[in-house]
Amino acid sequence: MRKVTLRLPTKAATDLGVVNPRFFRNNESLEALQAFHLGGDDLTLLVRVRRRGRGPTEREVEAQGSDLRTRYGLKHFELVSIDRQAREYTVLLRVSMSEGLGEMARQLGADLLPAQPCVVRQDQSLVSFAATEAQLRRVKDLLGLLGVPYAVLRARRLGPAEGSLADLTDRQRDLIALAHRLGYFESPARTDLARIAAIAGVTKAAVSKQLRTAQERILASALSV
């Protein structure tokens, strides 16, 4: 398994319907932080948007939610956090892939999900994902068939994680990162186990068990016990 980062023109993403060209009228970039495939053609994404000009207020983003759902064909749009000074806000989206993108996902494998860095800017985009050698060949073949120029910036074999996360499974790292980004560990908490479970497509009991195990392993590593 390798983690691969490609650079490609954003026009390819707009032509395929991944991003609406109108997005860049008011925004500089869109960054995919996490993605979960829940079956069928539905994809749940946690994304960070950087605005042009001044940073938006919470009321402005929420007021735009209905319009954005219609404009971009979103099934769900929910504001998670906002940083006006950085001109950024993070939202939880659920999208249904178009017929063409759905077929593309089936060809590449439903488990091929974006990883960081995955940033879409007006001219150029970075796309990262973890893939087997066979999946990577299919990605390159598909880009070639579509006539999409690309450059491979990085392609490294995935090894064990480092630091306090080394003892966690991939699933545990995903869930604890999602919980952190949604504010589960804040006081008071901004989310609960039921919401995390719904986003990740697992049961509430499974999330609780995975988070407890992850926390125990991180603490054990940090305390060297």
C-alpha positions in Angstrom: 0.0 0.0 0.0 1.3 3.4 -1.0 0.2 7.0 -0.1 0.3 9.0 -3.3 0.0 12.7 -3.9 -0.9 13.9 -7.4 -0.9 17.5 -8.8 -3.4 18.1 -11.6 -5.3 21.0 -13.1 -8.5 22.0 -11.3 -10.2 22.2 -14.6 -10.3 18.4 -14.7 -12.2 18.4 -11.4 -14.7 21.1 -12.6 -15.2 19.2 -15.9 -16.0 16.0 -14.0 -18.4 17.8 -11.8 -16.3 17.3 -8.6 -16.3 21.1 -8.0 -18.6 23.7 -9.4 -16.6 26.5 -11.2 -18.7 29.1 -9.4 -17.2 27.9 -6.1 -14.1 30.1 -6.8 -16.1 33.3 -7.1 -16.1 33.7 -3.3 -13.6 31.1 -2.2 -9.9 30.4 -2.5 -9.7 26.7 -1.7 -11.4 23.6 -0.5 -9.6 21.0 1.6 -10.9 17.5 2.3 -10.0 16.6 5.9 -11.7 13.3 6.1 -14.0 11.1 4.0 -16.3 8.2 4.8 -18.0 6.0 2.3 -21.3 4.8 3.7 -22.4 2.5 0.9 -24.0 3.2 -2.5 -23.0 6.4 -4.1 -23.1 8.5 -0.9 -19.9 10.0 0.5 -19.6 12.0 3.8 -16.9 14.6 3.8 -15.4 16.9 6.4 -14.0 19.9 4.5 -12.4 23.2 5.2 -13.2 26.2 3.0 -11.0 29.3 2.7 -12.9 32.4 1.7 -11.8 35.3 -0.4 -11.8 38.8 1.3 -13.0 38.9 4.9 -14.0 35.8 6.9 -17.7 35.0 7.0 -19.8 35.0 10.1 -21.5 31.9 11.4 -24.9 33.4 10.5 -23.7 34.1 6.9 -22.5 30.5 6.4 -25.7 29.0 7.9 -27.8 31.3 5.7 -25.9 30.1 2.7 -26.5 26.4 3.6 -29.8 26.0 1.7 -28.4 27.7 -1.4 -25.2 25.6 -1.3 -27.2 22.4 -1.0 -29.1 23.3 -4.2 -26.2 24.8 -6.1 -23.8 21.9 -5.4 -26.3 19.0 -5.1 -25.5 18.4 -1.5 -27.6 16.0 0.6 -26.4 17.6 3.9 -24.6 20.8 4.8 -23.6 21.5 8.4 -21.3 24.1 9.9 -18.8 22.5 12.3 -16.5 25.4 13.1 -15.4 28.8 11.9 -12.2 30.9 12.1 -12.9 34.4 10.8 -9.3 35.6 11.3 -8.1 32.8 9.0 -11.1 33.3 6.7 -11.8 29.6 7.1 -14.8 27.4 8.1 -15.2 23.7 8.4 -18.4 21.9 7.3 -19.8 18.4 7.2 -21.1 17.5 3.8 -22.9 14.4 2.3 -22.8 14.1 -1.4 -24.2 11.6 -3.9 -21.7 11.1 -6.7 -23.0 11.7 -10.2 -23.5 8.8 -12.6 -20.0 9.4 -14.1 -18.3 9.8 -10.8 -20.1 6.8 -9.3 -18.9 4.6 -12.2 -15.4 6.0 -11.7 -15.5 5.1 -8.0 -16.7 1.6 -8.8 -13.8 1.1 -11.2 -11.2 2.4 -8.8 -12.6 0.7 -5.7 -14.9 2.1 -3.1 -12.2 2.1 -0.5 -10.1 4.6 -2.4 -10.8 7.7 -0.4 -9.1 11.1 -0.2 -6.3 11.6 2.3 -4.5 14.7 3.4 -3.2 16.8 1.6 -6.2 17.0 -0.7 -6.7 20.7 -1.6 -8.6 22.1 -4.6 -7.5 25.6 -5.7 -8.6 27.6 -8.7 -5.8 26.6 -11.0 -4.1 23.6 -9.5 -5.2 20.8 -7.1 -3.4 18.3 -4.9 -5.1 14.9 -4.6 -3.8 12.3 -2.1 -5.0 8.8 -1.4 -3.8 5.4 -0.1 -3.8 2.8 -2.8 -2.6 -0.7 -3.6 -0.4 -1.0 -6.6 -3.3 -2.3 -8.7 -5.5 0.7 -7.7 -2.7 3.1 -8.5 -2.4 1.6 -11.9 -6.1 2.0 -12.4 -6.0 5.6 -11.4 -3.2 6.4 -13.8 -4.9 4.5 -16.6 -8.2 6.3 -16.0 -6.5 9.7 -15.9 -4.8 8.8 -19.2 -8.1 7.8 -20.8 -9.7 11.1 -19.7 -6.7 13.0 -21.0 -6.0 14.6 -17.6 -2.4 15.8 -17.2 -0.9 15.0 -13.8 2.4 14.9 -11.9 3.2 12.5 -9.1 4.6 14.6 -6.3 5.0 11.9 -3.7 4.5 8.1 -3.6 5.7 6.4 -0.5 5.1 3.0 1.0 2.9 3.2 4.1 4.7 2.0 7.2 3.8 1.9 10.8 2.6 5.2 12.3 5.0 7.2 14.4 4.6 8.8 17.9 1.7 8.3 20.2 -0.6 7.1 17.4 1.7 4.2 16.5 -0.3 1.6 18.4 -3.6 2.6 16.9 -5.4 0.9 14.0 -6.3 3.0 10.9 -9.9 2.9 12.0 -9.1 4.1 15.5 -7.0 7.0 14.1 -9.8 8.0 11.8 -12.4 7.9 14.6 -10.3 9.8 17.1 -9.4 12.4 14.5 -13.1 12.8 13.6 -14.1 13.1 17.3 -11.4 15.7 17.9 -12.4 17.8 14.8 -16.1 17.7 15.8 -15.3 18.8 19.3 -16.1 15.6 21.2 -13.3 16.1 23.6 -14.1 19.8 24.4 -15.8 20.8 27.6 -18.7 21.1 27.1 -18.6 18.6 24.1 -19.9 20.0 20.8 -20.9 16.5 19.6 -21.8 13.1 20.9 -21.1 9.4 20.1 -24.4 9.0 18.1 -23.4 11.7 15.7 -19.8 10.4 15.2 -21.3 6.9 14.6 -23.7 8.2 12.0 -21.0 10.0 10.1 -18.6 7.1 10.2 -21.2 4.5 9.4 -20.7 2.3 12.5 -22.7 1.7 15.7 -22.5 3.9 18.7 -21.2 1.0 20.8 -18.4 0.5 18.2 -17.4 4.1 18.3 -17.4 4.1 22.1 -15.2 1.0 22.2 -12.8 2.3 19.6 -12.4 5.7 21.2 -11.8 4.2 24.6 -9.2 1.8 23.2 -7.5 4.6 21.3 -7.3 6.9 24.3 -5.9 4.1 26.5 -3.2 3.3 24.0 -2.3 7.0 23.5 -2.1 7.6 27.2 0.0 4.4 27.7 2.4 5.5 25.0 2.6 9.1 26.4 3.2 7.8 30.0 5.4 4.9 28.8 3.4 2.4 30.9 
